[in-house]
Amino acid sequence: MISDAYSTDIKLIQVMDTDGKIDDSLLPKNINDDKILEMYRMMLYARNFDAKVLSLQRQGRAVTYAPLIGEEATQIGSAMAMRSNDIFVPSFRQHAVFIARGMPLDLIFLYWRGYEEGNIIPQNVKGYPVIVPVSTQLPHASGIAFAQKYLKTGSAVVTYVGDGGTSEGDFYETMNFAGVWDAPLVLIIENNQWAISVPRSKQTMAQTLAQKAIAAGINAVQVDGNDVLAVYKATQDAITKSQSGPTVIECVTYRMSLHTTADDPTKYRSDSEVEAWKVKDPILRVRKYLASKGIIDEKIDKEIIEAQTAEIDAAVEKAEQFKPDPSAMFTNVYSFMPQVLQNELDNAKTSNFWV
């Protein structure tokens, strides 16, 4: 006898299409035009921030940077769906998540100027520092999620990984742990189609990245990652269900710019591919919707951008006035100062290199 041992499917969610038209039947109840305008402002803010850091890096005023342009909906939609008590664990491209969660802008600039003090996350932000090694943040996230369950805090942990990161062992180990322990984890795959120069098609033969969760017994869904409302809905739904177990959300989006400022994407992808994704721009579709409602126009757009640019410039100025303290490399490693580090700090202060 042969019978089905297991079967399932992966749903794809889109709430707002590329023309800015909304499927009202899928719209979360707490979303109205004021909220959509707020999402639009936040996505614009993220894009303006991104352009500023990229400019600073080219001037030698910032370190190697990973642009986020094109991925604003995935980040803002998920960040705005989080509750005040939820926690996020980023990788190295979640600048918009930091902004949406209230991270002081000057601290973000400080980090991208090369100062680790910019990675000291204020408690109210409820997030963890930038993590660069691919997928290594995921086991931490699952452990933090398990801790929330153990302590009965009611909080969910939202973590992020790129499509390339789903090829790492850490990704599978994280899902297995979270699945076994029903950890309140929301794992967002920011599928921007390229792992540096490796296309998604060369990473896996799986039809979706979301389906990788099935083997771990985890609920999974795929969303239009350039649709801020779909991402918001999927994340909100996953957080609501998080106390019963984890969810994997694959956000299908596109990296419009460089992998990092050390990269040249013209060496491995065509201009026609980039142009095809431009019509799916996450900010453009929301602008179409708001314009059709008479909520924004060119004048209002200009006012928003000018105000955001002024705030960004002020944050840059504050960050560039920062005077580093060498003791920070010792005092910000742990939540307390272990004796071994105290000894090293004391020795360092008596050395000829201390300034």
Summary of the structure (lengths in Angstrom):
residues: 355
radius of gyration: 21.0
end to end distance: 77.3
largest distance: 78.9
contacts: 1174
relative contact order: 0.16
helix: 50%
strand: 10%
